[in-house]
Amino acid sequence: MEYGIVIAQGITHVRKLLPTILEDETNEVSSRGRKLFNELLCQLYNLDTQVDTYDKELEQLCRSNELYQRLIELNGVGAISATAIVATVGMLMSLRMVERCRLFSG
């Protein structure tokens, strides 16, 4: 048996349902709980904004660099993967890897 307000697991459900729950003053959430969850929801929104900013920066970086562009041409490689590959194996190794992957992928 569950008590209180139930939200399905997953951040998508929290983003969708928590604002409605916090606005409904007739539910069982205490004023302290309402304040706490509102603060956490604001933190979540701030993190979403930061992630969006980082994604845009990575996309801009990839547009300005030929190596990243070449990596992105490979199936399944996007801006995050391309920058991670270069950060991990370096520019020279990445150039060699792109050429080998192209040979295998036809």
trRosetta pair geometry for C-beta under 8 A, 3 or more apart (Angstrom, degrees):
i j d omega theta_ij theta_ji phi_ij phi_ji
2 6 5.6 45 136 -73 149 127
4 28 6.0 -133 -129 84 60 136
5 21 5.7 115 163 -141 159 132
5 27 6.1 28 -69 180 129 136
5 28 6.6 -175 -35 49 93 101
5 29 6.7 -25 -2 -54 136 99
7 13 5.1 152 171 136 97 114
7 14 6.0 91 142 -87 150 61
7 17 5.1 178 -121 78 113 142
7 18 7.0 -6 -87 -63 159 78
7 21 7.6 -80 -64 -37 117 150
8 13 4.4 -154 67 -107 87 166
9 13 7.0 93 85 33 17 140
10 13 4.9 88 73 6 90 102
10 14 7.3 -161 100 -6 48 87
11 14 5.4 -54 -149 36 41 114
11 15 6.2 43 154 -21 71 103
11 44 7.8 179 -157 -152 107 129
12 15 5.9 -53 -149 36 30 110
12 16 6.3 21 155 -14 63 113
13 16 5.8 -62 -145 42 30 108
13 17 5.7 -5 171 7 70 118
14 17 6.7 -70 -127 50 20 88
14 18 5.1 20 -176 -27 64 123
14 44 7.5 -135 121 -130 122 169
15 18 7.0 -29 -101 26 11 107
15 44 7.1 -150 -90 140 85 138
16 20 7.9 -9 144 2 57 116
17 20 5.7 -66 -159 43 47 110
17 21 5.9 46 150 -24 80 109
18 21 5.5 -55 -143 37 35 113
18 22 6.1 32 160 -19 69 107
18 37 6.4 -147 -164 167 114 116
18 41 5.5 -172 121 -93 135 125
19 22 5.8 -58 -146 38 30 109
19 23 6.4 27 157 -18 65 109
19 41 6.8 137 -72 -165 74 154
20 23 5.9 -58 -147 37 30 109
20 24 6.4 29 155 -23 65 108
21 24 6.0 -58 -149 31 30 110
21 27 6.3 -48 -161 37 75 166
21 29 6.7 98 156 -27 97 145
21 37 7.8 -53 97 132 115 154
22 29 7.2 -74 -108 90 52 164
22 34 5.6 126 -143 -151 82 85
22 37 6.0 -157 -87 100 114 117
22 38 5.6 123 -151 -77 148 90
22 41 7.1 -91 -27 -8 155 156
24 27 4.8 63 108 -14 112 109
29 33 4.7 -131 -168 96 83 121
29 34 5.0 108 132 -66 117 84
29 37 7.2 -58 -157 17 139 143
30 33 4.4 94 52 9 81 103
30 34 6.7 -139 94 -8 41 86
31 34 5.5 -49 -144 35 31 116
31 35 6.4 34 154 -20 63 103
32 35 5.8 -54 -150 35 30 111
32 36 6.3 30 152 -19 65 108
33 36 5.6 -55 -144 38 32 112
33 37 6.1 24 160 -12 67 109
34 37 6.2 -58 -143 42 25 105
34 38 6.2 28 155 -22 62 110
35 38 5.7 -58 -148 36 27 113
35 39 6.5 28 154 -19 63 105
36 39 5.9 -56 -153 34 29 110
36 40 6.5 25 151 -15 64 107
37 40 5.5 -52 -145 39 36 112
37 41 6.2 41 153 -23 66 104
38 41 5.6 -51 -146 35 31 113
38 42 6.5 35 152 -19 63 103
39 42 5.7 -53 -152 34 32 113
39 43 6.6 35 149 -19 63 103
40 43 5.5 -50 -151 34 35 115
40 44 6.5 40 149 -22 65 102
41 44 5.5 -49 -151 33 34 116
41 45 6.6 36 150 -18 64 102
42 45 5.7 -51 -149 36 34 112
42 46 6.4 36 151 -19 65 104
43 46 5.6 -54 -148 37 33 113
43 47 6.4 34 153 -19 65 104
44 47 5.7 -53 -149 36 31 111
44 48 6.5 37 150 -23 63 102
45 48 5.5 -49 -150 31 34 116
45 49 6.6 36 151 -20 63 102
46 49 5.6 -52 -153 34 34 113
46 50 6.5 34 150 -18 65 104
47 50 5.5 -51 -147 36 36 113
47 51 6.3 37 154 -20 67 104
48 51 5.8 -55 -149 36 29 111
48 52 6.4 32 152 -20 63 105
49 52 5.7 -53 -150 35 31 113
49 53 6.5 34 151 -21 64 105
50 53 5.6 -54 -151 34 33 114
50 54 6.4 30 153 -16 66 105
51 54 5.7 -54 -147 38 33 110
51 55 6.3 37 153 -22 65 105
52 55 5.6 -52 -147 34 30 114
52 56 6.5 30 155 -18 64 105
53 56 5.9 -56 -151 36 30 109
53 57 6.5 30 151 -19 64 106
54 57 5.5 -53 -147 36 34 113
54 58 6.4 34 154 -18 66 104
55 58 5.8 -56 -150 37 30 109
55 59 6.3 30 153 -18 65 107
55 79 7.2 105 -161 81 66 139
55 80 7.8 -39 -118 -61 76 101
56 59 5.6 -53 -145 37 32 112
56 60 6.3 33 154 -19 65 105
57 60 5.7 -54 -147 37 30 111
57 61 6.3 34 152 -21 64 106
58 61 5.5 -52 -147 36 32 115
58 62 6.3 32 154 -19 65 106
58 79 4.3 118 132 150 107 120
58 80 6.2 30 160 -78 162 57
58 83 5.5 -99 -145 -15 105 150
59 62 5.7 -55 -148 37 31 111
59 63 6.5 32 153 -20 64 104
59 79 4.9 -68 -83 -91 59 161
60 63 5.7 -53 -148 34 33 111
60 64 6.5 20 156 -12 64 112
61 64 6.0 -69 -150 41 28 105
61 65 6.3 -3 163 2 66 119
61 68 6.6 122 124 -42 79 173
61 79 7.5 113 63 -162 92 107
61 83 6.6 54 98 -90 136 125
62 65 6.4 -75 -137 47 27 95
62 68 3.9 -135 -133 142 69 134
62 69 6.5 132 169 -66 77 59
62 72 6.1 81 -178 -44 130 138
62 79 4.6 -116 -22 -121 149 90
62 82 5.8 83 -113 81 118 145
62 83 7.0 -95 -68 -51 97 97
63 68 7.9 -51 -16 93 22 125
63 69 7.2 72 -123 -77 30 104
65 68 4.4 70 82 12 106 109
65 69 6.7 -179 92 -12 54 87
66 69 5.4 -58 -148 38 35 115
66 70 6.2 35 155 -21 69 105
67 70 5.8 -56 -150 35 31 110
67 71 6.5 30 152 -18 65 105
67 82 8.0 151 124 -178 76 108
67 86 6.4 101 123 -96 129 129
67 91 6.1 -100 -84 -144 171 83
67 94 5.7 68 -176 111 123 128
67 95 6.3 -74 -119 -74 108 80
67 98 7.4 -151 -154 -29 71 148
68 71 5.6 -54 -148 36 34 112
68 72 6.3 35 154 -22 66 106
68 79 7.3 33 -179 -130 120 64
68 82 4.6 94 -148 148 77 136
68 83 6.7 13 -116 -68 119 69
68 86 6.9 -53 -80 -29 82 144
69 72 5.7 -54 -148 34 30 112
69 73 6.9 41 150 -29 60 99
70 73 5.7 -45 -158 19 35 117
70 74 7.9 42 146 -24 57 92
70 95 7.9 47 81 -120 152 61
70 98 4.8 36 134 -156 118 154
71 74 6.0 -46 -172 15 44 113
71 77 5.2 -111 154 146 81 146
71 81 7.4 -157 149 108 118 89
71 82 3.9 137 96 -124 132 99
71 85 6.1 -179 -144 58 148 143
71 86 7.4 -115 -32 -44 159 99
71 94 6.6 -40 -71 -177 124 113
71 98 5.9 -97 -80 -91 63 112
72 77 5.6 -139 -113 108 34 95
72 78 6.4 44 -128 -134 91 28
72 79 6.8 12 -95 -69 122 53
72 82 5.3 -35 -59 -59 79 144
73 77 7.8 -2 51 66 33 116
74 77 4.4 43 73 15 98 129
74 98 7.1 -132 -45 -131 123 75
74 101 5.3 -4 -114 135 134 142
74 102 7.7 -104 -90 -69 94 67
74 105 6.8 169 -137 -18 82 163
75 105 6.6 173 6 -138 109 141
76 81 7.4 19 133 20 71 176
77 81 4.6 -128 -144 94 68 131
77 82 5.6 92 166 -63 106 83
77 85 7.5 -16 -141 -16 124 141
78 81 5.4 91 47 18 61 101
78 82 6.8 -115 107 -8 28 97
79 82 5.8 -56 -141 36 26 112
79 83 6.4 18 164 -11 63 108
80 83 6.3 -62 -150 40 25 102
80 84 6.2 24 154 -18 63 113
81 84 5.6 -60 -146 39 30 112
81 85 6.2 34 156 -24 67 104
82 85 5.9 -52 -149 31 29 111
82 86 6.6 21 156 -12 63 107
83 86 5.8 -55 -146 40 34 108
83 87 6.1 34 155 -19 67 109
84 87 5.7 -56 -143 40 29 111
84 88 6.1 24 158 -18 65 112
85 88 5.9 -64 -148 39 26 107
85 89 6.1 -26 175 25 66 108
85 94 5.7 113 130 -114 104 110
85 97 7.2 -134 177 84 128 153
86 89 7.1 -74 -125 57 20 74
86 90 6.9 11 -170 -166 56 8
86 91 6.2 30 -152 -82 99 57
86 94 5.0 -9 -98 -61 71 158
89 93 4.0 -108 154 94 105 134
89 94 5.7 138 86 -58 107 76
89 97 6.9 63 100 -23 157 143
90 93 5.0 80 64 20 89 104
90 94 6.6 -152 94 -13 42 94
91 94 5.7 -62 -148 34 26 114
91 95 6.6 29 158 -22 64 102
92 95 6.0 -51 -156 28 31 110
92 96 6.9 26 151 -11 63 105
93 96 5.7 -57 -154 39 36 111
93 97 6.1 38 150 -22 69 108
94 97 5.5 -53 -144 37 33 113
94 98 6.4 39 156 -24 66 100
95 98 5.9 -50 -150 29 30 112
95 99 6.8 26 154 -14 61 105
96 99 5.9 -58 -155 37 33 109
96 100 6.4 28 152 -16 67 107
97 100 5.7 -56 -147 39 34 109
97 101 6.1 33 156 -19 68 107
98 101 5.8 -57 -145 38 28 110
98 102 6.3 32 154 -22 63 106
99 102 5.7 -53 -150 33 30 114
99 103 6.7 34 152 -22 62 102
100 103 5.6 -52 -154 30 35 113
100 104 6.6 25 153 -11 66 106
101 104 5.8 -59 -148 42 34 106
101 105 5.8 18 160 -10 70 114
102 105 6.1 -62 -133 45 27 100
